[in-house]
């Protein structure tokens, strides 16, 4: 099986599970849940590694997926790195036949890289923060679930859902490309307004967060 196929399968399963993951309990409980979720997805986790500079490494190959977390981290730090691993699996662009992503808590050291790499790192930072805070509604729903699609030739019956699809498409576009938009989207008052807009355009959204 190719590395791409492994990643696609893992990402699909994570999308189906992440929104129902409990956020209550101690930090240790939350770490245990994230680790169990990753291992259920086929990701082998090792948080006993003697990493010196990096806080974690995500390695993907044709042999599977491994998450290595530094043993020196305390529980709050370990939770943040596990969240970064989950976020990287959800939005990361990993390449065949083998690829590795190095994770740092907070802001990663400034390194040369192309725009796509910088955008991905920004998304991972924002998504991991939403995971740690238990507020997935502060990130676009497109990253976690299927949403209505934009239809260029919509009818009065489908107009609202098509408009909502365009709204999600716009939000996803800017979330991937703009640090300013990610910061704005992470505000609770903004997420609440967006949730109300989703309910107006799609009443079924009332039963879903975000």
PAZAPA-4460 file (N, C-alpha, C; in steps of 0.05 Angstrom, whole numbers, plus 32768, in hexadecimal, padded with zeros to 4 digits):
% residues 210
    n_x    n_y    n_z   ca_x   ca_y   ca_z    c_x    c_y    c_z   seq   type   mol
   8011   7FE8   8000   8000   8000   8000   8012   8019   8000     1      X     A
   800B   802D   7FF0   801B   8045   7FEF   8018   8057   8007     2      X     A
   802B   8069   800B   8029   807B   8022   8011   808D   801F     3      X     A
   800A   8095   8006   7FF3   80A5   8001   7FD9   8097   800A     4      X     A
   7FD7   807E   8003   7FBF   806E   800B   7FBD   806C   8029     5      X     A
   7FD4   8068   8037   7FD4   8066   8054   7FCA   8081   8060     6      X     A
   7FD5   8097   8055   7FCD   80B1   8060   7FB0   80B7   805B     7      X     A
   7FA6   80B1   8043   7F8A   80B6   803C   7F77   80A7   804F     8      X     A
   7F7E   808D   8054   7F6E   807D   8066   7F6E   8088   8082     9      X     A
   7F86   808F   808C   7F88   809A   80A7   7F79   80B4   80AA    10      X     A
   7F7C   80C6   8096   7F6F   80E0   8097   7F50   80DD   8097    11      X     A
   7F46   80CA   8086   7F29   80C6   8085   7F1E   80BC   809F    12      X     A
   7F2D   80A9   80AC   7F24   809F   80C6   7F25   80B4   80DC    13      X     A
   7F3A   80C5   80DB   7F3C   80DA   80EF   7F25   80EE   80EC    14      X     A
   7F1E   80F5   80D3   7F08   8108   80CF   7EEE   80FD   80DB    15      X     A
   7EEB   80E3   80DA   7ED2   80D7   80E4   7ED1   80D6   8102    16      X     A
   7EE9   80D6   810F   7EEA   80D2   812C   7EF0   80EB   813D    17      X     A
   7EFE   80FE   8131   7F0A   8113   8142   7EF5   8125   814F    18      X     A
   7EDE   8129   8141   7ECA   813C   814C   7EBC   8130   8164    19      X     A
   7EBB   8116   8167   7EAE   810A   817D   7EC0   8103   8194    20      X     A
   7EDA   810B   8192   7EED   8104   81A7   7EE8   8115   81C0    21      X     A
   7EE4   8109   81D7   7EDF   8118   81F0   7EF6   812B   81F6    22      X     A
   7EF0   8142   8202   7F05   8155   820A   7F06   8158   8228    23      X     A
   7EF4   814C   8237   7EF5   814E   8254   7F0A   813B   8260    24      X     A
   7F0F   813E   827A   7F23   812D   8287   7F3E   813B   828A    25      X     A
   7F50   812D   8297   7F6B   8138   829C   7F7B   8139   8282    26      X     A
   7F91   8147   8283   7FA3   8148   826C   7FAD   812B   8265    27      X     A
   7FB2   811B   8279   7FBB   8100   8274   7FA5   80F0   8266    28      X     A
   7F8C   80F4   826E   7F76   80E7   8260   7F74   80EF   8243    29      X     A
   7F78   8108   823D   7F76   8112   8222   7F8D   8108   8211    30      X     A
   7FA5   8106   821D   7FBC   80FA   820F   7FB6   80DD   8208    31      X     A
   7FAB   80CF   821B   7FA5   80B3   8217   7F90   80AF   8200    32      X     A
   7F7D   80C1   81FF   7F69   80BF   81EA   7F75   80C5   81CE    33      X     A
   7F85   80D9   81CD   7F92   80E0   81B3   7FA4   80C9   81AA    34      X     A
   7FB3   80BE   81BC   7FC5   80A8   81B5   7FB5   8090   81AC    35      X     A
   7FA0   808A   81BB   7F8F   8073   81B4   7F82   8077   8199    36      X     A
   7F79   8090   8193   7F6D   8096   8179   7F82   8091   8163    37      X     A
   7F9A   809C   8167   7FAF   8098   8152   7FB5   807B   814E    38      X     A
   7FB8   806C   8163   7FBE   8050   8160   7FA8   8040   8154    39      X     A
   7F8F   8048   8159   7F78   803C   814C   7F79   8041   812E    40      X     A
   7F84   8058   8126   7F87   805F   810A   7F9F   8051   80FD    41      X     A
   7FAE   8042   810D   7FC5   8034   8102   7FDF   8043   8105    42      X     A
   7FDF   8058   8115   7FF7   8068   811A   8005   805D   8132    43      X     A
   801E   8054   812F   802D   804A   8146   8039   8062   8155    44      X     A
   8033   8064   8170   803C   807A   8180   8052   8072   8194    45      X     A
   8066   8083   8196   807C   807E   81A9   8083   8099   81B6    46      X     A
   807C   809B   81D0   8083   80B4   81DE   8099   80B0   81F2    47      X     A
   80AC   809E   81EB   80C3   8099   81FD   80DD   80A1   81EE    48      X     A
   80DB   80AE   81D7   80F3   80B4   81C7   8103   80CA   81D4    49      X     A
   811E   80C8   81D1   8130   80DD   81DC   8135   80F1   81C6    50      X     A
   8121   8100   81BE   8124   8116   81AB   8130   812E   81B9    51      X     A
   8143   813B   81AC   8150   8152   81B9   8144   816D   81B1    52      X     A
   8141   8173   8198   8137   818D   818F   8119   818B   8188    53      X     A
   8112   8178   8178   80F6   8175   8171   80E5   816A   8188    54      X     A
   80CB   8171   8188   80B9   8166   819C   80AA   814D   8192    55      X     A
   80A9   814A   8178   809C   8132   816C   80A3   812F   814F    56      X     A
   80A0   8117   8145   80A5   8112   8128   808E   8100   811E    57      X     A
   8083   8107   8108   806F   80F6   80FA   807D   80EA   80E1    58      X     A
   807E   80CF   80E0   808B   80C1   80CA   8077   80B0   80BB    59      X     A
   8075   80B4   80A1   8063   80A5   8090   8073   8097   807A    60      X     A
   806E   807D   8077   807B   806E   8062   8068   8057   8059    61      X     A
   8071   8047   8046   8061   8031   803D   805E   801C   8053    62      X     A
   806E   801D   8068   806C   800A   807E   8058   8013   8093    63      X     A
   804E   802C   8091   803B   8036   80A5   8041   8052   80AE    64      X     A
   8035   8059   80C4   8038   8074   80CF   8041   8073   80EC    65      X     A
   8055   8083   80F3   805F   8083   810E   805F   80A0   8119    66      X     A
   8057   80A2   8132   8058   80BC   8140   806C   80B9   8158    67      X     A
   8081   80C9   8157   8096   80C7   816C   8095   80E1   817C    68      X     A
   8091   80DF   8196   808F   80F7   81A7   80A5   80F6   81BC    69      X     A
   80B1   810D   81C2   80C8   810F   81D4   80C0   8107   81F0    70      X     A
   80D0   80F7   81FD   80CB   80EE   8218   80CE   8105   822D    71      X     A
   80DD   811A   8226   80E2   812F   8239   80CA   8142   823E    72      X     A
   80B5   813F   822E   809F   8152   8231   808D   814C   8249    73      X     A
   8082   8160   8255   806F   815C   826A   8053   8156   825D    74      X     A
   803F   8152   826E   8025   8149   8263   8018   815E   8251    75      X     A
   8019   8178   8259   800D   818D   8248   801B   818F   822E    76      X     A
   8036   818D   822E   8045   818E   8215   8040   8176   8204    77      X     A
   803D   815E   8210   8038   8146   8201   801C   8147   81F4    78      X     A
   8009   8152   8202   7FEE   8155   81F6   7FEF   8167   81DD    79      X     A
   7FFF   817C   81DF   8001   818E   81C8   800E   8181   81B0    80      X     A
   8023   8170   81B5   8030   8163   819F   801E   814D   8193    81      X     A
   8010   813E   81A3   7FFD   812B   8198   7FE8   8139   8187    82      X     A
   7FDF   8150   8190   7FCB   8160   8180   7FD7   8169   8166    83      X     A
   7FF1   8170   8166   7FFE   8178   814D   8000   8160   813A    84      X     A
   8005   8149   8145   8007   8131   8134   7FEC   812C   8127    85      X     A
   7FD6   812D   8136   7FBC   8129   812B   7FB6   813E   8116    86      X     A
   7FBC   8158   811C   7FB7   816D   8109   7FC7   8169   80EF    87      X     A
   7FE0   8160   80F2   7FF1   815B   80DA   7FE5   8145   80C9    88      X     A
   7FDB   8130   80D6   7FCF   811B   80C6   7FB6   8124   80B8    89      X     A
   7FA7   8137   80C4   7F8F   8141   80B8   7F94   8153   80A0    90      X     A
   7FA9   8164   80A1   7FAD   8178   808C   7FC8   8176   807E    91      X     A
   7FDA   8165   8088   7FF5   8165   807D   7FF7   815A   8061    92      X     A
   800B   8163   8053   8011   8159   8038   802B   8149   803A    93      X     A
   8027   812E   803C   803E   811C   803E   8043   810E   8024    94      X     A
   805C   8109   801E   8064   8100   8003   806F   80E4   8004    95      X     A
   806A   80D5   7FEE   8075   80BA   7FEB   8093   80BB   7FE2    96      X     A
   80A2   80A6   7FE7   809B   808D   7FF5   809D   808F   8013    97      X     A
   80AA   80A5   801D   80AE   80A9   803A   80AF   80C6   803F    98      X     A
   80A4   80CE   8056   80A5   80EB   805D   80A4   80ED   807C    99      X     A
   80AE   8103   8086   80AE   8108   80A3   80A9   8125   80A8   100      X     A
   8099   812A   80BD   8094   8145   80C5   809D   8148   80E2   101      X     A
   80AC   815D   80E7   80B6   8162   8102   80A4   8176   8110   102      X     A
   809C   8170   8128   8089   8181   8137   8096   818F   814E   103      X     A
   808E   81A8   8152   8098   81B8   8169   807F   81C4   8176   104      X     A
   8080   81C5   8191   806A   81D3   819F   806C   81F1   8199   105      X     A
   8054   81FD   8198   8053   8219   8192   805C   821F   8175   106      X     A
   806B   8234   8172   8075   823B   8157   808E   822D   8150   107      X     A
   808F   8220   8138   80A7   8212   812F   80BD   8226   8129   108      X     A
   80D6   821D   812D   80EC   822F   8125   80EA   8237   8108   109      X     A
   80F1   8250   8103   80EF   825A   80E8   8103   824C   80D6   110      X     A
   80F9   8240   80C1   810A   8231   80AE   8101   8238   8092   111      X     A
   8114   8238   807F   810D   823C   8063   80FA   8227   805A   112      X     A
   80E7   822E   804A   80D4   821B   803F   80C1   8229   802C   113      X     A
   80B3   8219   801B   80A2   8226   8008   8088   822E   8016   114      X     A
   8077   823D   8007   805E   8247   8012   804C   8231   801C   115      X     A
   804A   821B   800D   8039   8205   8015   8041   81FA   8030   116      X     A
   805B   81F7   8035   8064   81ED   804F   805D   8200   8066   117      X     A
   8061   821A   8061   805A   822E   8075   803C   822E   807B   118      X     A
   802C   822C   8066   800F   822B   806A   8007   8213   807A   119      X     A
   8013   81FC   8073   800C   81E3   8081   8013   81E5   809F   120      X     A
   802B   81F0   80A5   8033   81F3   80C1   8020   8206   80D0   121      X     A
   8017   821B   80C2   8004   822D   80CF   7FE9   821F   80D5   122      X     A
   7FE0   820E   80C3   7FC7   81FF   80C7   7FCA   81EB   80DE   123      X     A
   7FE1   81DE   80DF   7FE6   81CA   80F4   7FE6   81D8   810F   124      X     A
   7FF3   81EF   8111   7FF4   81FE   812A   7FD7   8206   8133   125      X     A
   7FC7   8210   8120   7FAC   8218   8127   7F9A   8201   812F   126      X     A
   7F9C   81EB   811F   7F8B   81D4   8125   7F93   81C6   813F   127      X     A
   7FAD   81C5   8145   7FB5   81B8   815E   7FAB   81C8   8175   128      X     A
   7FAC   81E3   8173   7FA2   81F4   8188   7F84   81EF   818D   129      X     A
   7F75   81EC   8177   7F58   81E7   8179   7F53   81CC   8187   130      X     A
   7F64   81B8   8180   7F61   819D   818C   7F68   819E   81AA   131      X     A
   7F7D   81AC   81B2   7F85   81AE   81CE   7F6F   81BD   81DE   132      X     A
   7F63   81D2   81D2   7F4F   81E1   81E0   7F33   81D4   81DF   133      X     A
   7F31   81BF   81CF   7F17   81B2   81CC   7F03   81C2   81BD   134      X     A
   7F0D   81D3   81AA   7EFB   81E5   819C   7EFF   81E2   817E   135      X     A
   7EF6   81CB   8173   7EF9   81C6   8157   7EE8   81D9   8146   136      X     A
   7ED4   81E5   8153   7EC3   81F8   8145   7ED3   8211   813C   137      X     A
   7EEB   8215   8147   7EFB   822C   813F   7F0C   8226   8126   138      X     A
   7F07   8210   8119   7F15   8209   8100   7EFF   8202   80EC   139      X     A
   7F04   8204   80D2   7EF0   81FE   80BE   7EE6   81E1   80BF   140      X     A
   7ECC   81DE   80BC   7EC0   81C3   80BD   7ECA   81B1   80A6   141      X     A
   7ED4   81BD   8091   7EDE   81AD   807A   7EF5   819B   8082   142      X     A
   7F03   81A2   8097   7F1A   8192   80A0   7F12   8179   80B0   143      X     A
   7EF8   8178   80B9   7EF0   8163   80CB   7ED8   8153   80C1   144      X     A
   7EC9   815D   80AE   7EB1   814F   80A5   7EA9   8158   8089   145      X     A
   7E98   8149   807C   7E8D   8150   8062   7E7A   8168   8066   146      X     A
   7E7B   817B   8053   7E6A   8192   8054   7E5C   8195   803A   147      X     A
   7E47   81A6   8038   7E3A   81AA   801F   7E4D   81B4   800A   148      X     A
   7E48   81AD   7FF1   7E59   81B5   7FDB   7E4D   81CD   7FCC   149      X     A
   7E5F   81DE   7FC1   7E57   81F4   7FB1   7E4E   81EA   7F96   150      X     A
   7E36   81F1   7F8D   7E2B   81E9   7F73   7E28   8202   7F62   151      X     A
   7E34   8202   7F4B   7E33   8219   7F3A   7E17   821E   7F2E   152      X     A
   7E09   8208   7F2A   7DED   820B   7F1F   7DDA   8201   7F34   153      X     A
   7DD4   8211   7F49   7DC3   8208   7F5E   7DA6   8211   7F5A   154      X     A
   7D94   8203   7F66   7D78   8209   7F64   7D6F   8216   7F7E   155      X     A
   7D57   8222   7F7E   7D4D   822E   7F97   7D4D   8219   7FAE   156      X     A
   7D49   8200   7FA8   7D49   81EB   7FBD   7D64   81E7   7FC9   157      X     A
   7D79   81EA   7FB9   7D94   81E4   7FC2   7DA5   81FE   7FC7   158      X     A
   7D98   8215   7FC4   7DA7   822E   7FC4   7DB5   8232   7FDF   159      X     A
   7DA7   822D   7FF5   7DB4   8232   800F   7DCC   8220   8014   160      X     A
   7DC9   8206   800E   7DDF   81F3   8013   7DF6   81F9   8000   161      X     A
   7DF0   8201   7FE7   7E05   8208   7FD4   7E14   8221   7FDE   162      X     A
   7E05   8235   7FE8   7E12   824C   7FF3   7E24   8245   800B   163      X     A
   7E1A   8233   801C   7E2A   822A   8032   7E43   821C   8028   164      X     A
   7E40   820C   8013   7E58   81FF   8007   7E6D   8213   7FFE   165      X     A
   7E64   8229   7FF2   7E76   823E   7FEA   7E83   824B   8001   166      X     A
   7E74   824F   8016   7E7F   825B   802F   7E95   8249   803B   167      X     A
   7E90   822F   803C   7EA4   821C   8046   7EBD   821C   8034   168      X     A
   7EB9   821D   801A   7ECF   821D   8007   7EE0   8236   800B   169      X     A
   7ED4   824D   800F   7EE2   8266   8014   7EF1   8264   802E   170      X     A
   7EE4   825A   8043   7EF1   8259   805D   7F09   8246   805D   171      X     A
   7F07   822F   8050   7F1D   821C   804E   7F34   8228   803E   172      X     A
   7F2E   8236   8029   7F43   8242   8018   7F54   8255   8029   173      X     A
   7F47   8267   8038   7F56   827B   8047   7F63   826F   8060   174      X     A
   7F56   825B   806B   7F63   824E   8083   7F7D   8241   807B   175      X     A
   7F7F   8237   8063   7F98   822A   805A   7FAD   823F   8052   176      X     A
   7FA5   8257   804C   7FB8   826A   8040   7FBE   8283   8051   177      X     A
   7FAF   8288   8066   7FB2   82A1   8074   7FB5   829E   8092   178      X     A
   7FCB   82A7   809D   7FCE   82A7   80BA   7FBA   82B9   80C7   179      X     A
   7FB4   82D0   80BB   7FA1   82E3   80C6   7F85   82D6   80C7   180      X     A
   7F7D   82C7   80B2   7F63   82BB   80B3   7F62   82A4   80C8   181      X     A
   7F78   8295   80CB   7F78   8280   80DF   7F75   828C   80FB   182      X     A
   7F82   82A2   8100   7F7F   82AF   811B   7F63   82B9   811E   183      X     A
   7F58   82C5   810A   7F3C   82CF   810B   7F28   82B8   810F   184      X     A
   7F2D   82A2   8100   7F1A   828C   8101   7F1B   827E   811C   185      X     A
   7F31   8280   812B   7F34   8272   8144   7F26   8281   815B   186      X     A
   7F1C   8299   8156   7F0E   82A8   816B   7EF2   829B   8170   187      X     A
   7EEB   829A   8189   7ED2   828C   8190   7EBA   829C   8186   188      X     A
   7EBB   82B6   8187   7EA4   82C6   817D   7EA0   82C2   815F   189      X     A
   7EB6   82BF   8150   7EB4   82BA   8134   7EA9   829E   812E   190      X     A
   7EB2   828A   813D   7EA8   826F   8139   7E8A   826D   813F   191      X     A
   7E81   827C   8153   7E65   827C   815A   7E54   8289   8143   192      X     A
   7E5E   829F   8138   7E4F   82AC   8122   7E4E   8299   810A   193      X     A
   7E65   828C   8104   7E65   827A   80ED   7E52   8262   80F1   194      X     A
   7E51   8259   810A   7E3E   8243   8111   7E21   824C   810B   195      X     A
   7E1A   8264   8113   7DFF   826E   810E   7DF9   8271   80F0   196      X     A
   7E0D   8279   80E1   7E0A   827B   80C4   7E04   825F   80B8   197      X     A
   7E13   824B   80C2   7E10   8230   80B8   7DF4   8226   80BE   198      X     A
   7DE9   822D   80D6   7DCE   8224   80DD   7DB9   8230   80CB   199      X     A
   7DBD   824A   80C4   7DAA   8257   80B3   7DAA   824A   8097   200      X     A
   7DC1   8245   808D   7DC4   8239   8072   7DBF   821B   8071   201      X     A
   7DC3   820E   8088   7DC0   81F1   8089   7DB6   81EA   80A5   202      X     A
   7D9B   81E9   80A9   7D91   81E4   80C4   7D9C   81CB   80D1   203      X     A
   7DA5   81B7   80C2   7DB0   819F   80CD   7DCA   81A5   80DC   204      X     A
   7DD7   81BC   80D7   7DEF   81C3   80E4   7DEB   81C9   8102   205      X     A
   7DD2   81CD   810A   7DCC   81D2   8126   7DD5   81BB   8138   206      X     A
   7DD5   81A3   812C   7DDC   818B   813C   7DFA   8186   813B   207      X     A
   7E09   8197   812D   7E26   8193   812A   7E35   81AB   8134   208      X     A
   7E4C   81A7   8143   7E5C   81BE   814B   7E6A   81CA   8133   209      X     A
   7E73   81E3   8135   7E82   81F0   811F   7E72   81FC   810B   210      X     A
***
